[in-house]
Amino acid sequence: MLMHEESVTSDAATRAGSTRVPAQADINVPPAFDAKAASAELLELAAVERVICVDDWYAAKEDDGENVLAALAEGALLASDWEEIAKVIPGVALLKDPSAPLELLLDEVRDRWASLDERGRESIRQIVDDRLGPEGVGLPGEEDEPAAACLRELLAGSREFLTRSLSDWRRQRAALLADGKSTLILFDRDFSREGASENAGEEEISGLLHDAPENWRIGLLTHTVSPDDAEVEAWKALSQQFEADSSRFLVIAKGRLSVSADGFPRMLKLTLLAPALERLQGGLAEAVNGTWAEAIDKVGRIDPYTLEAALNGDRLTDGTWGPETLLRIATAFTQDSVRAKLRADRTVHVSSELVTSLSRVKMPSASNPDRVRQELAEIERLEYFESADHLTELHFPLEVGDVFAFQKFTDKPHKFEQQRLGSPAVSDNGSLVLRRSGDEHYMILLAQPCDLAVRSDGRRGNDLEFVRLAPLKSPVKGRVITHPGGGVATSFDLPFFFEESGAGVEVKLSQQHYVPLTALDMCVLSATGEGFMLAAQEMPDHVLPNWQERFNHLRAWVAKQVAAYRAMEPHKMSGKAADQITAAMTGTVASNRLEALISLSHSAITYGVRRVGRLREPYRSALLSRMAQRDSRDAFDPSLIDKTKA
């Protein structure tokens, strides 16, 4: 039965209440941030009526003097200090003898400690503190005292604030769960000072995840993790262990309270929001799953006459793969339905409103944002770029926005395959093992989409031989790219280009290069995404019908070029004649970034280029529009007035 707000012994209440709560300056909180006000606002917005803190700090603690004895054992006290202690403890003899061994002095204090009243014990503590400083002695479990006091300061206020020992909590658990109050409960992890296990807090949370009402939020507040990514890792491990709804609890480091309170409101916010975030994810999953099931059913009801017409005609001539057209139809059925299902879901609305309201509470900058920033960058990068593996494995046709890496060869044509070097080795995937030099340089394809389309005969309608690409370059030092586009007419910003760092690049539209389409087409058709093809290469899997014809054309072209190169025997010519002949035969004369090698021993052509990704819509269309604007901009005669002197 609940009798009082505070269920703590008089000693524990006195100790917790007498603790000085650090001021703003003490805990190094930015002046503009009020941790207590932020915590109160979060609890108010989340409609939390009650906060319960369960910690063995609130249990009755027997003062056996071990903390004082540990301080005395350091041997830093002077003879005069021992004399002062002797005055407090009646009937002692050794304490008055300056030559007595320290071990015997400690035994004498230990034997008499239980007979001392609280005033005598406090006097001895004061003597030790005067010599060793305030950190030299303290009460059992003193590491929890600043955290307990800070919790009271941050969370106690207009709402009910209860502190419980583990034994008190277990006695009152059923009544607290049954009264219907919206509750935030915070557990310590280690209750060994109450005779329970070091993981007793985890065990209590595991049970609560099954028993607690929906309006309860749970936190594991512990010294055993540091206030950084360790909280996340501990939460992940416990989520697997509990086999319950892990969104209803969070791990919070006590260091956020005992050292600096500015990080606690952020973790409090996450604890209050976690179930709402889980409900949003669940609502989306339900809407998408249901909608796709409906879309598949609608596609299945399309009659053969209509479906055959959808898969035929211009789409077949232009090289559109039939299943891609089916996906397009199914996607059209889903676009409005998913939004409609989400908007009709009351749970989604309530959860979204809570996320929005709590997100408006002012928070300080995260102390260690690197992990979150990296994960968000990885997710957002998926919105911008398709991966190289995806494009390579399925041999996706060329598209505007394809990104290529260019790298020079160490061996040049006039030295390549000379007898002293021997033939290049062949890797497991069939490409030649060649030495490369320098860093990779990235460029992006800017051709008009229709010009790139391969027709059913394996050719392009305009017989296009060269396409233009623009280089991707890191911005000047100090400039961080966070949004696509940018305001400069001669460049286009692309965020999150580099996978590891999440850094962006600028597309330099004024520094375009022209490269042969054969090199880029080979990137589509090779097993590695590289510009490579053997004259006797086998057709890879997953190649679309129009590109199968393109493959046959390229393979025949490689055989023809190798035969012509062999007939000229350029490797026997003096100087660098082989370099010039190779550049002319492979079309690399126009670009100083792209090199090629012709292998006579393997009847192959290799370009120093590899497809590494693709810019997604709508960004690639925006990039193409920027290029068109640059190409069509007006040119005017310069002003007769010198602008610098105007």
C-alpha positions in Angstrom: 0.0 0.0 0.0 1.4 3.5 -0.9 1.6 5.7 2.0 4.1 8.5 1.0 5.6 10.0 -2.1 9.1 9.1 -0.8 9.6 5.5 0.3 13.1 5.9 1.7 14.6 5.5 5.1 15.4 8.6 7.1 19.1 8.2 6.6 18.9 7.7 2.9 16.4 10.6 2.5 18.7 12.8 4.5 21.7 11.9 2.4 19.9 12.4 -0.9 18.2 15.6 0.2 21.4 17.1 1.6 23.4 16.6 -1.6 24.2 19.9 -3.3 22.8 19.7 -6.9 25.4 21.1 -9.3 24.6 24.5 -10.6 24.6 25.3 -14.3 28.2 26.4 -14.3 29.3 23.3 -12.3 28.0 20.9 -14.9 29.2 22.9 -17.9 25.8 23.3 -19.5 25.6 26.0 -22.2 23.8 29.1 -20.7 21.0 28.9 -23.3 20.1 25.4 -22.2 18.1 24.5 -19.1 18.2 20.8 -18.5 15.5 20.9 -15.8 13.1 23.0 -17.9 13.7 20.7 -20.9 13.0 17.6 -18.9 9.8 19.0 -17.4 8.6 20.0 -20.9 9.3 16.6 -22.3 7.4 14.9 -19.5 4.5 17.3 -19.9 4.2 16.8 -23.6 4.4 13.0 -23.2 1.7 13.2 -20.6 3.8 11.4 -18.0 2.0 11.6 -14.6 4.6 9.9 -12.5 8.3 9.2 -12.3 9.7 6.2 -10.4 13.4 5.7 -9.7 14.4 2.3 -8.4 18.0 2.1 -7.0 19.7 0.5 -4.1 20.8 4.0 -3.2 17.4 4.4 -1.7 17.7 1.2 0.5 18.6 1.3 4.1 22.4 1.2 4.3 24.3 0.0 7.4 27.2 2.2 8.2 29.9 -0.3 9.1 32.8 2.2 8.8 34.5 0.5 5.9 34.6 3.6 3.9 36.4 5.5 6.7 38.7 2.5 7.3 39.6 2.5 3.6 40.5 6.2 3.8 42.6 5.6 7.0 44.4 2.7 5.3 46.0 5.1 2.9 48.4 6.0 5.7 48.3 9.8 5.0 47.2 10.8 8.5 49.6 12.5 10.9 50.2 11.6 14.5 48.1 14.6 15.5 45.2 13.3 13.4 45.3 10.0 15.2 45.3 11.8 18.5 42.2 13.7 17.5 40.5 10.4 16.6 41.5 9.0 20.0 39.6 11.8 21.7 36.4 10.8 19.9 36.7 7.0 20.7 36.7 6.4 24.5 39.0 3.7 26.1 41.4 3.4 23.2 45.2 2.9 23.9 46.9 2.2 20.6 45.6 5.3 18.9 47.6 7.4 21.4 50.8 5.6 20.6 52.5 7.1 17.5 54.7 4.1 17.0 51.9 1.5 16.8 51.6 -0.2 13.4 48.9 1.0 11.0 47.2 -2.4 10.9 46.7 -2.4 14.7 45.3 1.2 14.6 42.8 0.1 12.0 41.7 -2.9 14.0 41.1 -0.7 17.0 38.9 1.7 15.1 37.0 -1.2 13.5 36.4 -2.8 16.9 34.9 0.4 18.4 33.0 1.7 15.4 29.7 0.0 16.1 29.6 1.6 19.6 30.0 5.1 18.3 27.0 7.4 17.8 26.4 9.3 14.6 28.1 12.4 16.0 31.2 10.5 16.8 31.3 8.9 13.4 30.8 12.2 11.7 33.7 13.7 13.7 36.1 11.0 12.5 34.9 11.6 8.9 35.6 15.3 9.3 39.2 14.6 10.6 39.9 12.4 7.6 38.4 14.9 5.2 40.5 17.7 6.6 43.6 15.7 5.8 42.7 13.9 2.6 40.1 16.2 1.2 36.3 15.5 0.7 37.0 12.6 -1.7 38.9 10.7 0.9 35.9 9.4 2.7 32.2 9.0 1.9 29.2 6.9 2.5 28.7 3.4 0.9 27.5 3.8 -2.7 28.5 7.5 -2.8 29.0 7.2 -6.6 25.2 7.1 -6.9 24.7 10.2 -4.7 25.2 12.9 -7.4 23.1 11.0 -9.9 20.3 10.5 -7.4 20.3 14.2 -6.4 20.5 15.3 -10.0 17.5 13.1 -11.0 15.5 14.6 -8.2 16.4 18.1 -9.4 15.6 17.4 -13.0 12.4 15.3 -12.7 10.7 16.1 -9.4 8.2 18.9 -9.7 4.6 19.2 -10.5 4.2 15.4 -11.1 4.6 12.6 -8.7 8.2 11.6 -8.1 8.8 8.3 -6.2 12.1 6.7 -5.1 12.2 3.0 -4.3 14.6 0.4 -3.3 14.4 -2.9 -5.1 12.7 -4.6 -2.2 10.1 -1.7 -1.9 9.5 -1.8 -5.7 8.8 -5.6 -5.6 6.4 -5.2 -2.7 4.5 -2.4 -4.4 4.8 -3.5 -8.0 1.3 -4.9 -8.5 -0.4 -1.8 -7.1 1.7 0.6 -9.1 1.0 -1.3 -12.4 -2.7 -1.4 -11.7 -3.4 2.3 -10.9 -3.5 3.3 -14.6 -1.1 6.3 -14.2 1.2 7.1 -17.2 4.7 6.3 -15.7 8.3 6.7 -16.5 10.3 4.2 -14.4 14.1 4.2 -14.2 16.0 1.1 -12.9 19.6 0.8 -11.7 21.3 -2.3 -13.1 23.3 -3.5 -10.1 21.4 -4.2 -6.9 24.2 -6.2 -5.2 24.1 -3.9 -2.2 20.6 -5.1 -1.5 21.7 -8.7 -1.8 20.3 -9.1 -5.3 22.3 -9.8 -8.5 24.4 -7.3 -10.5 21.8 -7.6 -13.3 18.7 -7.4 -11.2 17.6 -4.2 -13.0 17.7 -6.0 -16.3 15.6 -8.8 -14.9 12.9 -6.4 -13.6 12.8 -4.6 -17.0 12.4 -7.9 -18.8 9.4 -8.7 -16.7 7.9 -5.2 -17.1 8.1 -5.4 -20.9 5.5 -8.1 -20.7 3.4 -6.8 -17.8 3.5 -3.0 -17.9 0.6 -1.0 -19.4 1.1 0.7 -22.8 1.5 4.1 -21.0 4.7 3.0 -19.1 8.1 4.0 -20.4 11.2 2.2 -19.0 14.9 3.1 -18.7 17.9 1.3 -17.5 20.0 3.9 -15.7 23.5 2.5 -15.0 27.1 3.3 -14.3 28.2 0.3 -16.3 28.0 2.1 -19.7 29.6 5.4 -20.7 27.5 8.2 -22.1 28.3 7.6 -25.8 27.8 4.7 -28.3 28.1 2.2 -25.4 24.4 3.0 -24.6 23.4 2.0 -28.1 25.4 -1.3 -28.0 24.0 -2.2 -24.6 20.5 -1.5 -25.8 21.0 -3.7 -28.8 22.4 -6.6 -26.7 19.5 -6.4 -24.2 16.9 -6.1 -27.0 18.0 -9.6 -28.2 18.1 -10.9 -24.7 14.6 -9.7 -23.6 12.7 -11.2 -26.6 10.0 -8.5 -26.1 9.1 -5.1 -27.4 12.5 -3.4 -27.1 11.1 0.0 -28.1 9.6 0.4 -24.7 13.0 0.7 -22.9 16.3 2.5 -23.3 19.7 2.4 -21.7 20.9 5.7 -20.1 24.4 6.2 -18.6 24.4 7.6 -15.1 27.4 9.6 -16.1 25.0 11.9 -17.8 23.8 12.9 -14.3 26.8 12.7 -12.1 29.1 14.6 -14.5 27.0 16.7 -16.8 23.2 16.9 -17.0 23.0 18.3 -20.5 22.9 14.9 -22.1 20.1 13.5 -19.9 17.1 15.3 -21.5 18.1 13.9 -24.9 18.1 10.4 -23.6 14.8 11.1 -21.7 13.3 12.3 -25.0 14.4 9.1 -26.7 13.0 6.9 -23.9 9.6 8.7 -24.2 9.6 8.6 -28.0 10.8 5.1 -28.7 7.4 3.4 -28.6 5.9 6.1 -30.9 8.8 5.6 -33.4 8.2 1.9 -33.3 4.5 2.5 -34.0 5.4 4.7 -37.0 7.6 1.9 -38.4 4.9 -0.6 -37.9 2.2 1.6 -39.5 4.4 2.1 -42.6 5.1 -1.7 -42.8 1.4 -2.5 -42.6 0.5 0.1 -45.2 3.2 -1.0 -47.6 2.6 -4.7 -47.2 -1.2 -4.3 -47.7 -0.8 -2.0 -50.6 1.6 -4.2 -52.5 -0.6 -7.2 -52.0 -3.5 -5.2 -53.5 -1.2 -4.0 -56.4 -0.1 -7.5 -57.2 -3.7 -8.6 -57.2 -4.6 -5.7 -59.6 -1.7 -6.6 -61.9 -2.9 -10.2 -61.9 -6.4 -9.1 -63.1 -5.0 -7.3 -66.2 -6.3 -9.3 -69.2 -3.8 -10.7 -71.7 -4.8 -8.3 -74.5 -4.0 -5.2 -72.4 -0.9 -6.7 -70.8 0.6 -7.8 -74.2 0.0 -4.2 -75.5 1.8 -2.8 -72.5 4.8 -4.9 -73.0 5.0 -4.4 -76.7 5.4 -1.5 -79.2 7.9 1.4 -78.5 8.9 -0.1 -75.1 10.2 -3.2 -76.8 12.0 -1.3 -79.6 13.6 1.0 -77.0 14.9 -1.9 -75.0 12.7 -1.7 -72.0 12.6 -5.0 -70.2 9.1 -6.5 -69.8 9.3 -7.1 -66.0 10.4 -3.5 -65.6 7.2 -2.4 -67.2 5.2 -4.7 -64.9 7.0 -3.1 -61.9 6.1 0.3 -63.3 2.4 -0.7 -63.5 2.5 -2.1 -60.0 4.2 1.0 -58.6 1.5 3.2 -60.2 -1.2 1.2 -58.3 0.7 1.7 -55.0 1.6 5.4 -55.0 -1.7 6.9 -53.7 -2.8 3.8 -51.7 0.2 3.9 -49.2 -0.4 7.5 -48.4 -4.1 6.9 -48.0 -3.6 4.0 -45.6 -1.1 6.0 -43.5 -3.4 9.0 -43.3 -6.3 6.8 -42.2 -4.3 5.2 -39.4 -5.1 6.9 -36.1 -2.1 5.4 -34.4 0.2 6.8 -37.0 -1.3 10.3 -36.4 -0.9 10.2 -32.6 2.6 8.8 -32.8 3.6 11.4 -35.4 2.1 14.3 -33.3 4.2 13.1 -30.3 7.4 12.9 -32.3 6.7 16.4 -33.7 5.9 18.0 -30.3 8.9 16.4 -28.4 11.2 17.3 -31.3 10.4 21.0 -30.7 11.9 20.9 -27.2 15.2 22.7 -27.4 18.2 20.4 -26.9 22.0 21.1 -26.8 24.2 19.7 -29.5 24.8 16.0 -29.1 28.1 15.2 -27.3 29.0 12.4 -29.7 27.0 12.7 -32.9 29.5 10.9 -35.2 27.7 7.5 -35.1 24.2 8.9 -35.7 25.5 11.3 -38.4 27.3 8.4 -40.2 24.2 6.1 -40.1 22.0 8.9 -41.3 24.5 9.7 -44.1 24.4 6.1 -45.1 20.6 6.1 -45.3 20.5 9.4 -47.2 23.2 8.2 -49.5 20.8 5.5 -50.7 18.4 8.2 -51.7 21.1 9.7 -54.0 23.1 6.8 -55.4 22.6 3.3 -56.5 25.4 0.9 -55.5 28.0 -0.4 -57.9 27.3 -4.0 -57.0 23.6 -3.6 -57.9 24.4 -2.2 -61.3 27.2 -4.6 -62.1 25.6 -7.9 -61.0 22.4 -7.2 -63.1 24.2 -5.4 -66.0 22.0 -2.3 -65.9 22.1 -0.3 -69.1 23.8 3.1 -69.3 21.9 6.0 -67.9 22.5 9.7 -67.4 24.0 10.0 -63.9 26.1 6.9 -64.1 29.4 7.5 -62.1 32.7 6.2 -63.3 36.2 5.9 -61.8 39.1 6.6 -64.1 42.6 5.4 -63.3 45.8 5.4 -65.4 47.8 2.2 -66.2 51.4 1.8 -65.0 52.3 -0.1 -68.2 52.0 1.9 -71.4 51.2 0.4 -74.8 54.8 0.8 -76.1 56.0 -1.4 -73.3 53.0 -3.6 -72.8 53.5 -7.3 -73.4 57.1 -7.0 -74.4 58.9 -10.2 -74.0 60.7 -9.1 -70.8 57.4 -8.4 -69.2 55.5 -11.4 -70.2 51.7 -11.7 -70.7 49.4 -10.2 -68.1 47.6 -12.6 -65.8 43.9 -13.3 -65.9 41.8 -12.9 -62.7 39.0 -15.3 -61.6 36.4 -13.1 -63.3 38.2 -13.2 -66.6 39.6 -9.6 -66.6 43.3 -8.9 -67.0 45.4 -8.2 -63.9 47.1 -4.9 -64.7 49.1 -2.5 -62.7 47.5 0.9 -62.1 49.0 4.2 -61.0 47.7 7.2 -59.0 44.4 7.9 -57.5 41.0 7.3 -59.0 39.2 10.3 -60.6 35.5 10.3 -60.7 33.2 11.6 -63.5 29.5 11.5 -64.1 27.7 10.8 -67.4 25.8 13.8 -68.8 24.4 12.4 -72.1 20.7 12.9 -73.1 18.8 9.7 -72.0 17.3 9.0 -75.4 20.7 9.1 -77.0 21.9 6.4 -74.7 19.1 3.9 -75.4 20.2 0.8 -77.3 17.6 -0.4 -79.8 16.5 -3.9 -80.5 19.3 -4.3 -83.2 22.0 -3.6 -80.5 22.8 -0.1 -81.9 21.9 3.4 -80.9 19.6 5.4 -83.3 22.0 8.3 -83.6 25.1 6.1 -84.0 26.6 8.0 -81.0 30.3 7.2 -80.5 31.4 9.6 -77.8 29.6 11.0 -74.7 30.5 13.7 -72.3 31.2 13.4 -68.6 31.9 16.0 -66.0 34.5 15.5 -63.2 33.5 15.2 -59.6 35.7 17.2 -57.3 35.8 17.8 -53.5 34.8 21.4 -52.6 37.3 23.9 -51.4 38.6 23.4 -47.8 36.0 24.6 -45.3 33.0 24.2 -47.5 30.6 21.4 -46.6 28.0 20.2 -49.1 24.7 19.4 -47.4 22.1 19.9 -50.2 22.0 19.1 -53.9 22.2 21.7 -56.6 23.8 24.8 -55.3 23.7 28.3 -56.8 26.6 28.2 -59.2 25.6 27.8 -62.9 28.8 26.0 -63.8 28.7 23.3 -61.1 26.2 21.0 -59.3 26.5 19.9 -55.7 26.0 16.3 -54.7 26.0 15.5 -51.0 27.0 12.1 -49.5 29.1 10.9 -52.4 31.9 9.3 -50.3 30.5 6.3 -48.5 32.8 6.3 -45.5 32.9 10.0 -44.7 29.5 11.1 -46.2 31.3 14.1 -47.8 29.9 15.6 -50.9 31.4 16.6 -54.3 30.9 19.3 -57.0 30.1 18.3 -60.5 32.3 20.6 -62.6 30.1 21.3 -65.7 32.6 23.6 -67.2 35.4 20.9 -67.3 33.7 18.2 -69.4 35.5 15.3 -71.1 34.5 13.2 -74.0 35.0 9.4 -73.9 34.2 6.6 -76.3 30.9 4.8 -75.6 32.6 1.5 -76.2 34.5 1.9 -73.0 31.3 2.6 -71.0 29.3 -0.1 -72.7 32.0 -2.6 -71.7 31.5 -1.5 -68.1 27.9 -2.5 -68.4 28.7 -5.9 -69.8 31.7 -7.0 -67.7 31.5 -9.0 -64.5 33.5 -6.4 -62.6 32.0 -3.1 -63.9 35.3 -2.4 -65.6 35.8 -1.4 -69.3 37.1 -4.8 -70.4 36.2 -7.3 -73.1 37.7 -10.4 -74.6 37.2 -11.2 -78.3 36.0 -14.7 -77.2 34.1 -13.6 -74.1 30.9 -15.5 -73.2 27.6 -13.7 -72.8 27.0 -12.9 -69.1 23.8 -13.7 -67.3 21.0 -11.1 -66.7 21.8 -9.1 -69.8 18.6 -7.6 -71.4 17.7 -8.6 -75.0 18.8 -5.4 -76.7 22.0 -5.4 -74.8 22.7 -8.9 -75.8 22.8 -7.7 -79.4 25.0 -4.8 -78.2 27.3 -7.4 -76.6 27.7 -9.2 -79.9 28.6 -6.0 -81.7 31.2 -5.1 -79.1 32.8 -8.5 -79.1 33.1 -8.4 -82.9 34.6 -4.9 -82.7 37.2 -6.1 -80.1 38.2 -9.0 -82.4 38.5 -6.7 -85.4 40.6 -4.1 -83.5 42.9 -6.8 -82.0 43.4 -8.3 -85.4 44.3 -5.0 -86.9 46.7 -4.2 -84.1 48.4 -7.5 -84.4 48.9 -7.0 -88.1 50.6 -3.7 -87.5 53.0 -5.1 -84.8 53.2 -1.7 -83.1 55.1 -3.2 -80.1 58.1 -3.7 -82.5 58.1 -0.1 -83.5 60.5 2.4 -81.9 59.5 5.2 -79.6 55.9 5.5 -78.5 54.2 4.6 -81.8 52.2 1.9 -80.0 50.7 4.5 -77.7 49.4 6.6 -80.5 48.1 3.6 -82.5 46.3 2.2 -79.4 44.7 5.6 -78.6 43.5 5.9 -82.2 42.1 2.4 -82.4 40.3 2.6 -79.0 39.0 6.2 -79.3 40.9 7.5 -76.3 42.7 10.4 -78.2 40.0 12.9 -77.2 40.3 12.3 -73.4 43.4 12.8 -71.3 41.7 10.9 -68.4 41.0 7.7 -70.2 43.7 5.1 -71.2 43.4 1.8 -73.0 45.5 -1.3 -73.6 45.2 -3.9 -76.3 46.3 -7.4 -75.3 47.5 -9.6 -78.1 48.1 -12.6 -75.9 44.5 -12.6 -74.7 42.8 -10.9 -77.6 41.3 -8.3 -75.3 40.8 -4.5 -74.9 41.0 -2.9 -71.5 40.0 0.7 -70.6 41.1 2.4 -67.4 37.5 3.0 -66.3 35.0 1.3 -63.9 31.4 2.1 -63.2 31.0 2.7 -59.4 27.4 4.0 -59.0 24.5 5.9 -60.4 22.8 9.1 -59.3 19.1 8.5 -58.7 16.0 10.6 -59.7 15.1 13.4 -59.3 18.7 14.4 -58.8 20.0 13.2 -62.2 17.2 15.1 -64.0 18.1 18.2 -62.0 21.7 17.7 -63.0 20.8 17.4 -66.6 18.7 20.6 -66.4 21.6 22.5 -64.9 23.8 21.3 -67.7 21.2 22.4 -70.3 21.0 25.8 -68.6 24.7 26.2 -68.8 24.9 25.1 -72.4 22.1 27.5 -73.4 23.1 30.6 -71.4 23.3 33.8 -73.4 26.6 35.4 -74.2 26.9 39.2 -74.1 29.7 41.7 -75.0 31.5 42.9 -71.9 30.5 46.2 -70.5 32.5 49.3 -71.5 32.6 50.3 -67.9 35.2 48.6 -65.7 33.2 47.0 -62.9 36.1 47.0 -60.4 36.3 50.8 -60.6 32.5 51.5 -60.7 
